[in-house]
């Protein structure tokens, strides 16, 4: 299991950190836990699947 921070997800998806937080809040990208600062962490495979699906639907 490989976890990514909010910042890593934002870089991977090419979006701002605030957008990643909103995706997590709206349960479009499911967080697996929280880091020491209370930020959500995400499973790398889930982020990759989300990116693939978003690209198929017309973009992130």
mmJSON file of the N, C-alpha and C atoms, coordinates in Angstrom:
{"data_MODEL":{"atom_site":{
"group_PDB":["ATOM","ATOM","ATOM","ATOM","ATOM","ATOM","ATOM","ATOM","ATOM","ATOM","ATOM","ATOM","ATOM","ATOM","ATOM","ATOM","ATOM","ATOM","ATOM","ATOM","ATOM","ATOM","ATOM","ATOM","ATOM","ATOM","ATOM","ATOM","ATOM","ATOM","ATOM","ATOM","ATOM","ATOM","ATOM","ATOM","ATOM","ATOM","ATOM","ATOM","ATOM","ATOM","ATOM","ATOM","ATOM","ATOM","ATOM","ATOM","ATOM","ATOM","ATOM","ATOM","ATOM","ATOM","ATOM","ATOM","ATOM","ATOM","ATOM","ATOM","ATOM","ATOM","ATOM","ATOM","ATOM","ATOM","ATOM","ATOM","ATOM","ATOM","ATOM","ATOM","ATOM","ATOM","ATOM","ATOM","ATOM","ATOM","ATOM","ATOM","ATOM","ATOM","ATOM","ATOM","ATOM","ATOM","ATOM","ATOM","ATOM","ATOM","ATOM","ATOM","ATOM","ATOM","ATOM","ATOM","ATOM","ATOM","ATOM","ATOM","ATOM","ATOM","ATOM","ATOM","ATOM","ATOM","ATOM","ATOM","ATOM","ATOM","ATOM","ATOM","ATOM","ATOM","ATOM","ATOM","ATOM","ATOM","ATOM","ATOM","ATOM","ATOM","ATOM","ATOM","ATOM","ATOM","ATOM","ATOM","ATOM","ATOM","ATOM","ATOM","ATOM","ATOM","ATOM","ATOM","ATOM","ATOM","ATOM","ATOM","ATOM","ATOM","ATOM","ATOM","ATOM","ATOM","ATOM","ATOM","ATOM","ATOM","ATOM","ATOM","ATOM","ATOM","ATOM","ATOM","ATOM","ATOM","ATOM","ATOM","ATOM","ATOM","ATOM","ATOM","ATOM","ATOM","ATOM","ATOM","ATOM","ATOM","ATOM","ATOM","ATOM","ATOM","ATOM","ATOM","ATOM","ATOM","ATOM","ATOM"],
"id":[1,2,3,4,5,6,7,8,9,10,11,12,13,14,15,16,17,18,19,20,21,22,23,24,25,26,27,28,29,30,31,32,33,34,35,36,37,38,39,40,41,42,43,44,45,46,47,48,49,50,51,52,53,54,55,56,57,58,59,60,61,62,63,64,65,66,67,68,69,70,71,72,73,74,75,76,77,78,79,80,81,82,83,84,85,86,87,88,89,90,91,92,93,94,95,96,97,98,99,100,101,102,103,104,105,106,107,108,109,110,111,112,113,114,115,116,117,118,119,120,121,122,123,124,125,126,127,128,129,130,131,132,133,134,135,136,137,138,139,140,141,142,143,144,145,146,147,148,149,150,151,152,153,154,155,156,157,158,159,160,161,162,163,164,165,166,167,168,169,170,171,172,173,174,175,176,177,178,179,180],
"type_symbol":["N","C","C","N","C","C","N","C","C","N","C","C","N","C","C","N","C","C","N","C","C","N","C","C","N","C","C","N","C","C","N","C","C","N","C","C","N","C","C","N","C","C","N","C","C","N","C","C","N","C","C","N","C","C","N","C","C","N","C","C","N","C","C","N","C","C","N","C","C","N","C","C","N","C","C","N","C","C","N","C","C","N","C","C","N","C","C","N","C","C","N","C","C","N","C","C","N","C","C","N","C","C","N","C","C","N","C","C","N","C","C","N","C","C","N","C","C","N","C","C","N","C","C","N","C","C","N","C","C","N","C","C","N","C","C","N","C","C","N","C","C","N","C","C","N","C","C","N","C","C","N","C","C","N","C","C","N","C","C","N","C","C","N","C","C","N","C","C","N","C","C","N","C","C","N","C","C","N","C","C"],
"label_atom_id":["N","CA","C","N","CA","C","N","CA","C","N","CA","C","N","CA","C","N","CA","C","N","CA","C","N","CA","C","N","CA","C","N","CA","C","N","CA","C","N","CA","C","N","CA","C","N","CA","C","N","CA","C","N","CA","C","N","CA","C","N","CA","C","N","CA","C","N","CA","C","N","CA","C","N","CA","C","N","CA","C","N","CA","C","N","CA","C","N","CA","C","N","CA","C","N","CA","C","N","CA","C","N","CA","C","N","CA","C","N","CA","C","N","CA","C","N","CA","C","N","CA","C","N","CA","C","N","CA","C","N","CA","C","N","CA","C","N","CA","C","N","CA","C","N","CA","C","N","CA","C","N","CA","C","N","CA","C","N","CA","C","N","CA","C","N","CA","C","N","CA","C","N","CA","C","N","CA","C","N","CA","C","N","CA","C","N","CA","C","N","CA","C","N","CA","C","N","CA","C","N","CA","C","N","CA","C","N","CA","C"],
"label_alt_id":[null,null,null,null,null,null,null,null,null,null,null,null,null,null,null,null,null,null,null,null,null,null,null,null,null,null,null,null,null,null,null,null,null,null,null,null,null,null,null,null,null,null,null,null,null,null,null,null,null,null,null,null,null,null,null,null,null,null,null,null,null,null,null,null,null,null,null,null,null,null,null,null,null,null,null,null,null,null,null,null,null,null,null,null,null,null,null,null,null,null,null,null,null,null,null,null,null,null,null,null,null,null,null,null,null,null,null,null,null,null,null,null,null,null,null,null,null,null,null,null,null,null,null,null,null,null,null,null,null,null,null,null,null,null,null,null,null,null,null,null,null,null,null,null,null,null,null,null,null,null,null,null,null,null,null,null,null,null,null,null,null,null,null,null,null,null,null,null,null,null,null,null,null,null,null,null,null,null,null,null],
"label_comp_id":["UNK","UNK","UNK","UNK","UNK","UNK","UNK","UNK","UNK","UNK","UNK","UNK","UNK","UNK","UNK","UNK","UNK","UNK","UNK","UNK","UNK","UNK","UNK","UNK","UNK","UNK","UNK","UNK","UNK","UNK","UNK","UNK","UNK","UNK","UNK","UNK","UNK","UNK","UNK","UNK","UNK","UNK","UNK","UNK","UNK","UNK","UNK","UNK","UNK","UNK","UNK","UNK","UNK","UNK","UNK","UNK","UNK","UNK","UNK","UNK","UNK","UNK","UNK","UNK","UNK","UNK","UNK","UNK","UNK","UNK","UNK","UNK","UNK","UNK","UNK","UNK","UNK","UNK","UNK","UNK","UNK","UNK","UNK","UNK","UNK","UNK","UNK","UNK","UNK","UNK","UNK","UNK","UNK","UNK","UNK","UNK","UNK","UNK","UNK","UNK","UNK","UNK","UNK","UNK","UNK","UNK","UNK","UNK","UNK","UNK","UNK","UNK","UNK","UNK","UNK","UNK","UNK","UNK","UNK","UNK","UNK","UNK","UNK","UNK","UNK","UNK","UNK","UNK","UNK","UNK","UNK","UNK","UNK","UNK","UNK","UNK","UNK","UNK","UNK","UNK","UNK","UNK","UNK","UNK","UNK","UNK","UNK","UNK","UNK","UNK","UNK","UNK","UNK","UNK","UNK","UNK","UNK","UNK","UNK","UNK","UNK","UNK","UNK","UNK","UNK","UNK","UNK","UNK","UNK","UNK","UNK","UNK","UNK","UNK","UNK","UNK","UNK","UNK","UNK","UNK"],
"label_asym_id":["A","A","A","A","A","A","A","A","A","A","A","A","A","A","A","A","A","A","A","A","A","A","A","A","A","A","A","A","A","A","A","A","A","A","A","A","A","A","A","A","A","A","A","A","A","A","A","A","A","A","A","A","A","A","A","A","A","A","A","A","A","A","A","A","A","A","A","A","A","A","A","A","A","A","A","A","A","A","A","A","A","A","A","A","A","A","A","A","A","A","A","A","A","A","A","A","A","A","A","A","A","A","A","A","A","A","A","A","A","A","A","A","A","A","A","A","A","A","A","A","A","A","A","A","A","A","A","A","A","A","A","A","A","A","A","A","A","A","A","A","A","A","A","A","A","A","A","A","A","A","A","A","A","A","A","A","A","A","A","A","A","A","A","A","A","A","A","A","A","A","A","A","A","A","A","A","A","A","A","A"],
"label_entity_id":["1","1","1","1","1","1","1","1","1","1","1","1","1","1","1","1","1","1","1","1","1","1","1","1","1","1","1","1","1","1","1","1","1","1","1","1","1","1","1","1","1","1","1","1","1","1","1","1","1","1","1","1","1","1","1","1","1","1","1","1","1","1","1","1","1","1","1","1","1","1","1","1","1","1","1","1","1","1","1","1","1","1","1","1","1","1","1","1","1","1","1","1","1","1","1","1","1","1","1","1","1","1","1","1","1","1","1","1","1","1","1","1","1","1","1","1","1","1","1","1","1","1","1","1","1","1","1","1","1","1","1","1","1","1","1","1","1","1","1","1","1","1","1","1","1","1","1","1","1","1","1","1","1","1","1","1","1","1","1","1","1","1","1","1","1","1","1","1","1","1","1","1","1","1","1","1","1","1","1","1"],
"label_seq_id":[1,1,1,2,2,2,3,3,3,4,4,4,5,5,5,6,6,6,7,7,7,8,8,8,9,9,9,10,10,10,11,11,11,12,12,12,13,13,13,14,14,14,15,15,15,16,16,16,17,17,17,18,18,18,19,19,19,20,20,20,21,21,21,22,22,22,23,23,23,24,24,24,25,25,25,26,26,26,27,27,27,28,28,28,29,29,29,30,30,30,31,31,31,32,32,32,33,33,33,34,34,34,35,35,35,36,36,36,37,37,37,38,38,38,39,39,39,40,40,40,41,41,41,42,42,42,43,43,43,44,44,44,45,45,45,46,46,46,47,47,47,48,48,48,49,49,49,50,50,50,51,51,51,52,52,52,53,53,53,54,54,54,55,55,55,56,56,56,57,57,57,58,58,58,59,59,59,60,60,60],
"pdbx_PDB_ins_code":[null,null,null,null,null,null,null,null,null,null,null,null,null,null,null,null,null,null,null,null,null,null,null,null,null,null,null,null,null,null,null,null,null,null,null,null,null,null,null,null,null,null,null,null,null,null,null,null,null,null,null,null,null,null,null,null,null,null,null,null,null,null,null,null,null,null,null,null,null,null,null,null,null,null,null,null,null,null,null,null,null,null,null,null,null,null,null,null,null,null,null,null,null,null,null,null,null,null,null,null,null,null,null,null,null,null,null,null,null,null,null,null,null,null,null,null,null,null,null,null,null,null,null,null,null,null,null,null,null,null,null,null,null,null,null,null,null,null,null,null,null,null,null,null,null,null,null,null,null,null,null,null,null,null,null,null,null,null,null,null,null,null,null,null,null,null,null,null,null,null,null,null,null,null,null,null,null,null,null,null],
"Cartn_x":[0.844,0.0,0.892,0.722,1.513,0.607,0.853,0.021,0.664,-0.176,0.273,-0.311,0.474,-0.013,-0.885,-1.555,-2.398,-1.558,-0.375,0.505,0.965,1.296,1.718,0.585,-0.618,-1.778,-2.002,-1.898,-2.082,-1.058,0.196,1.237,0.944,0.547,0.266,-0.896,-1.931,-3.111,-2.961,-1.987,-1.801,-2.839,-3.269,-4.256,-3.723,-4.472,-4.089,-4.478,-3.793,-4.056,-5.503,-6.041,-7.426,-8.404,-8.095,-8.968,-8.956,-7.785,-7.686,-8.491,-8.402,-9.18,-10.679,-11.105,-12.522,-12.952,-12.118,-12.441,-12.615,-11.777,-11.889,-13.155,-13.445,-14.635,-15.908,-15.91,-17.079,-17.075,-16.13,-15.987,-15.81,-15.224,-14.882,-13.522,-12.715,-11.421,-11.369,-11.397,-11.552,-10.213,-10.16,-8.964,-8.886,-7.659,-7.44,-7.087,-6.815,-6.45,-6.02,-5.291,-4.79,-3.335,-2.578,-1.188,-1.119,0.08,0.273,-0.34,-0.472,-1.041,-2.554,-3.147,-4.587,-5.032,-4.076,-4.396,-4.7,-5.63,-5.952,-4.794,-4.7,-3.742,-4.528,-3.952,-4.668,-3.841,-4.509,-3.873,-3.481,-2.243,-1.736,-2.581,-2.975,-3.765,-5.129,-5.718,-7.0,-6.834,-5.737,-5.473,-5.257,-4.531,-4.294,-5.605,-6.462,-7.769,-8.62,-8.596,-9.367,-8.879,-7.567,-7.012,-7.435,-7.366,-7.754,-9.233,-10.087,-11.521,-11.804,-11.174,-11.397,-10.96,-9.869,-9.401,-10.38,-10.958,-11.945,-13.192,-13.523,-14.732,-14.499,-13.292,-13.055,-12.095,-11.469,-10.479,-10.744,-9.741,-9.81,-10.404],
"Cartn_y":[-1.174,0.0,1.24,2.058,3.276,4.487,5.267,6.435,7.691,8.595,9.881,11.002,12.051,13.229,14.064,15.029,15.936,16.665,17.102,17.817,16.906,15.659,14.715,14.434,14.309,14.068,15.274,16.473,17.691,17.749,17.43,17.418,16.362,15.184,14.079,14.41,15.041,15.369,16.696,17.502,18.805,19.825,19.748,20.684,21.303,22.269,22.899,22.008,22.208,21.442,21.618,22.819,23.088,22.204,21.946,21.097,19.662,19.172,17.821,17.724,18.743,18.755,18.715,19.468,19.486,18.119,17.494,16.159,15.169,15.286,14.4,14.715,15.989,16.405,15.922,15.933,15.518,14.016,13.295,11.847,11.415,12.277,11.906,11.222,11.509,10.873,10.492,9.211,8.725,8.701,9.404,9.435,8.155,7.664,6.455,6.759,8.016,8.4,9.849,10.21,11.571,11.526,12.556,12.648,13.387,13.677,14.313,15.712,16.384,17.738,17.717,16.542,16.437,16.474,16.463,16.454,15.024,14.851,13.505,12.873,11.554,10.785,9.838,9.52,8.767,7.583,6.495,5.319,5.652,5.361,5.71,5.086,3.841,3.183,3.859,4.346,5.061,6.375,7.07,8.336,8.089,7.031,6.698,6.358,5.605,5.26,6.505,7.406,8.645,9.463,9.576,10.357,9.77,8.462,7.798,8.051,7.894,8.115,9.58,10.511,11.935,12.293,11.729,12.015,11.457,10.312,9.742,10.614,11.256,12.082,13.505,13.824,15.138,16.022,15.522,16.306,16.372,16.804,16.834,18.14],
"Cartn_z":[0.0,0.0,0.0,-1.009,-1.144,-0.975,0.058,0.328,-0.235,-0.712,-1.249,-0.402,-0.226,0.498,-0.439,0.129,-0.655,-1.701,-1.319,-2.245,-3.382,-3.073,-4.1,-5.086,-4.577,-5.442,-6.345,-5.796,-6.585,-7.715,-7.415,-8.446,-9.504,-9.078,-9.997,-10.93,-10.383,-11.18,-11.931,-11.537,-12.17,-11.755,-10.495,-9.965,-8.674,-8.147,-6.885,-5.707,-4.578,-3.361,-2.912,-3.062,-2.652,-3.425,-4.685,-5.501,-4.985,-4.583,-4.033,-2.741,-1.908,-0.655,-0.957,-1.977,-2.346,-2.884,-3.696,-4.218,-3.066,-2.052,-0.885,-0.095,0.082,0.83,0.145,-1.19,-1.952,-2.251,-1.669,-1.832,-3.28,-4.093,-5.462,-5.5,-4.514,-4.317,-2.841,-2.561,-1.191,-0.455,0.663,1.499,2.327,2.511,3.31,4.755,5.041,6.4,6.429,7.485,7.63,8.047,7.626,8.048,9.387,9.848,11.152,11.222,10.077,10.051,9.844,9.761,9.577,8.127,7.2,5.77,5.334,4.392,3.921,3.155,3.258,2.462,1.565,0.417,-0.596,-1.081,-1.401,-1.976,-3.413,-3.777,-5.106,-6.217,-6.077,-7.119,-7.294,-6.208,-6.302,-7.062,-6.816,-7.493,-8.991,-9.322,-10.727,-11.431,-10.763,-11.342,-11.529,-10.556,-10.666,-11.859,-12.016,-13.118,-14.465,-14.592,-15.831,-16.143,-15.155,-15.346,-15.699,-14.997,-15.262,-16.672,-17.142,-18.504,-19.541,-19.268,-20.174,-20.251,-19.142,-19.084,-19.575,-19.958,-20.527,-19.759,-18.736,-17.998,-16.516,-15.809,-14.354,-13.894],
"occupancy":[1.0,1.0,1.0,1.0,1.0,1.0,1.0,1.0,1.0,1.0,1.0,1.0,1.0,1.0,1.0,1.0,1.0,1.0,1.0,1.0,1.0,1.0,1.0,1.0,1.0,1.0,1.0,1.0,1.0,1.0,1.0,1.0,1.0,1.0,1.0,1.0,1.0,1.0,1.0,1.0,1.0,1.0,1.0,1.0,1.0,1.0,1.0,1.0,1.0,1.0,1.0,1.0,1.0,1.0,1.0,1.0,1.0,1.0,1.0,1.0,1.0,1.0,1.0,1.0,1.0,1.0,1.0,1.0,1.0,1.0,1.0,1.0,1.0,1.0,1.0,1.0,1.0,1.0,1.0,1.0,1.0,1.0,1.0,1.0,1.0,1.0,1.0,1.0,1.0,1.0,1.0,1.0,1.0,1.0,1.0,1.0,1.0,1.0,1.0,1.0,1.0,1.0,1.0,1.0,1.0,1.0,1.0,1.0,1.0,1.0,1.0,1.0,1.0,1.0,1.0,1.0,1.0,1.0,1.0,1.0,1.0,1.0,1.0,1.0,1.0,1.0,1.0,1.0,1.0,1.0,1.0,1.0,1.0,1.0,1.0,1.0,1.0,1.0,1.0,1.0,1.0,1.0,1.0,1.0,1.0,1.0,1.0,1.0,1.0,1.0,1.0,1.0,1.0,1.0,1.0,1.0,1.0,1.0,1.0,1.0,1.0,1.0,1.0,1.0,1.0,1.0,1.0,1.0,1.0,1.0,1.0,1.0,1.0,1.0,1.0,1.0,1.0,1.0,1.0,1.0],
"B_iso_or_equiv":[0.0,0.0,0.0,0.0,0.0,0.0,0.0,0.0,0.0,0.0,0.0,0.0,0.0,0.0,0.0,0.0,0.0,0.0,0.0,0.0,0.0,0.0,0.0,0.0,0.0,0.0,0.0,0.0,0.0,0.0,0.0,0.0,0.0,0.0,0.0,0.0,0.0,0.0,0.0,0.0,0.0,0.0,0.0,0.0,0.0,0.0,0.0,0.0,0.0,0.0,0.0,0.0,0.0,0.0,0.0,0.0,0.0,0.0,0.0,0.0,0.0,0.0,0.0,0.0,0.0,0.0,0.0,0.0,0.0,0.0,0.0,0.0,0.0,0.0,0.0,0.0,0.0,0.0,0.0,0.0,0.0,0.0,0.0,0.0,0.0,0.0,0.0,0.0,0.0,0.0,0.0,0.0,0.0,0.0,0.0,0.0,0.0,0.0,0.0,0.0,0.0,0.0,0.0,0.0,0.0,0.0,0.0,0.0,0.0,0.0,0.0,0.0,0.0,0.0,0.0,0.0,0.0,0.0,0.0,0.0,0.0,0.0,0.0,0.0,0.0,0.0,0.0,0.0,0.0,0.0,0.0,0.0,0.0,0.0,0.0,0.0,0.0,0.0,0.0,0.0,0.0,0.0,0.0,0.0,0.0,0.0,0.0,0.0,0.0,0.0,0.0,0.0,0.0,0.0,0.0,0.0,0.0,0.0,0.0,0.0,0.0,0.0,0.0,0.0,0.0,0.0,0.0,0.0,0.0,0.0,0.0,0.0,0.0,0.0,0.0,0.0,0.0,0.0,0.0,0.0],
"pdbx_formal_charge":[null,null,null,null,null,null,null,null,null,null,null,null,null,null,null,null,null,null,null,null,null,null,null,null,null,null,null,null,null,null,null,null,null,null,null,null,null,null,null,null,null,null,null,null,null,null,null,null,null,null,null,null,null,null,null,null,null,null,null,null,null,null,null,null,null,null,null,null,null,null,null,null,null,null,null,null,null,null,null,null,null,null,null,null,null,null,null,null,null,null,null,null,null,null,null,null,null,null,null,null,null,null,null,null,null,null,null,null,null,null,null,null,null,null,null,null,null,null,null,null,null,null,null,null,null,null,null,null,null,null,null,null,null,null,null,null,null,null,null,null,null,null,null,null,null,null,null,null,null,null,null,null,null,null,null,null,null,null,null,null,null,null,null,null,null,null,null,null,null,null,null,null,null,null,null,null,null,null,null,null],
"auth_seq_id":[1,1,1,2,2,2,3,3,3,4,4,4,5,5,5,6,6,6,7,7,7,8,8,8,9,9,9,10,10,10,11,11,11,12,12,12,13,13,13,14,14,14,15,15,15,16,16,16,17,17,17,18,18,18,19,19,19,20,20,20,21,21,21,22,22,22,23,23,23,24,24,24,25,25,25,26,26,26,27,27,27,28,28,28,29,29,29,30,30,30,31,31,31,32,32,32,33,33,33,34,34,34,35,35,35,36,36,36,37,37,37,38,38,38,39,39,39,40,40,40,41,41,41,42,42,42,43,43,43,44,44,44,45,45,45,46,46,46,47,47,47,48,48,48,49,49,49,50,50,50,51,51,51,52,52,52,53,53,53,54,54,54,55,55,55,56,56,56,57,57,57,58,58,58,59,59,59,60,60,60],
"auth_comp_id":["UNK","UNK","UNK","UNK","UNK","UNK","UNK","UNK","UNK","UNK","UNK","UNK","UNK","UNK","UNK","UNK","UNK","UNK","UNK","UNK","UNK","UNK","UNK","UNK","UNK","UNK","UNK","UNK","UNK","UNK","UNK","UNK","UNK","UNK","UNK","UNK","UNK","UNK","UNK","UNK","UNK","UNK","UNK","UNK","UNK","UNK","UNK","UNK","UNK","UNK","UNK","UNK","UNK","UNK","UNK","UNK","UNK","UNK","UNK","UNK","UNK","UNK","UNK","UNK","UNK","UNK","UNK","UNK","UNK","UNK","UNK","UNK","UNK","UNK","UNK","UNK","UNK","UNK","UNK","UNK","UNK","UNK","UNK","UNK","UNK","UNK","UNK","UNK","UNK","UNK","UNK","UNK","UNK","UNK","UNK","UNK","UNK","UNK","UNK","UNK","UNK","UNK","UNK","UNK","UNK","UNK","UNK","UNK","UNK","UNK","UNK","UNK","UNK","UNK","UNK","UNK","UNK","UNK","UNK","UNK","UNK","UNK","UNK","UNK","UNK","UNK","UNK","UNK","UNK","UNK","UNK","UNK","UNK","UNK","UNK","UNK","UNK","UNK","UNK","UNK","UNK","UNK","UNK","UNK","UNK","UNK","UNK","UNK","UNK","UNK","UNK","UNK","UNK","UNK","UNK","UNK","UNK","UNK","UNK","UNK","UNK","UNK","UNK","UNK","UNK","UNK","UNK","UNK","UNK","UNK","UNK","UNK","UNK","UNK","UNK","UNK","UNK","UNK","UNK","UNK"],
"auth_asym_id":["A","A","A","A","A","A","A","A","A","A","A","A","A","A","A","A","A","A","A","A","A","A","A","A","A","A","A","A","A","A","A","A","A","A","A","A","A","A","A","A","A","A","A","A","A","A","A","A","A","A","A","A","A","A","A","A","A","A","A","A","A","A","A","A","A","A","A","A","A","A","A","A","A","A","A","A","A","A","A","A","A","A","A","A","A","A","A","A","A","A","A","A","A","A","A","A","A","A","A","A","A","A","A","A","A","A","A","A","A","A","A","A","A","A","A","A","A","A","A","A","A","A","A","A","A","A","A","A","A","A","A","A","A","A","A","A","A","A","A","A","A","A","A","A","A","A","A","A","A","A","A","A","A","A","A","A","A","A","A","A","A","A","A","A","A","A","A","A","A","A","A","A","A","A","A","A","A","A","A","A"],
"auth_atom_id":["N","CA","C","N","CA","C","N","CA","C","N","CA","C","N","CA","C","N","CA","C","N","CA","C","N","CA","C","N","CA","C","N","CA","C","N","CA","C","N","CA","C","N","CA","C","N","CA","C","N","CA","C","N","CA","C","N","CA","C","N","CA","C","N","CA","C","N","CA","C","N","CA","C","N","CA","C","N","CA","C","N","CA","C","N","CA","C","N","CA","C","N","CA","C","N","CA","C","N","CA","C","N","CA","C","N","CA","C","N","CA","C","N","CA","C","N","CA","C","N","CA","C","N","CA","C","N","CA","C","N","CA","C","N","CA","C","N","CA","C","N","CA","C","N","CA","C","N","CA","C","N","CA","C","N","CA","C","N","CA","C","N","CA","C","N","CA","C","N","CA","C","N","CA","C","N","CA","C","N","CA","C","N","CA","C","N","CA","C","N","CA","C","N","CA","C","N","CA","C","N","CA","C","N","CA","C","N","CA","C"],
"pdbx_PDB_model_num":[1,1,1,1,1,1,1,1,1,1,1,1,1,1,1,1,1,1,1,1,1,1,1,1,1,1,1,1,1,1,1,1,1,1,1,1,1,1,1,1,1,1,1,1,1,1,1,1,1,1,1,1,1,1,1,1,1,1,1,1,1,1,1,1,1,1,1,1,1,1,1,1,1,1,1,1,1,1,1,1,1,1,1,1,1,1,1,1,1,1,1,1,1,1,1,1,1,1,1,1,1,1,1,1,1,1,1,1,1,1,1,1,1,1,1,1,1,1,1,1,1,1,1,1,1,1,1,1,1,1,1,1,1,1,1,1,1,1,1,1,1,1,1,1,1,1,1,1,1,1,1,1,1,1,1,1,1,1,1,1,1,1,1,1,1,1,1,1,1,1,1,1,1,1,1,1,1,1,1,1]
}}}
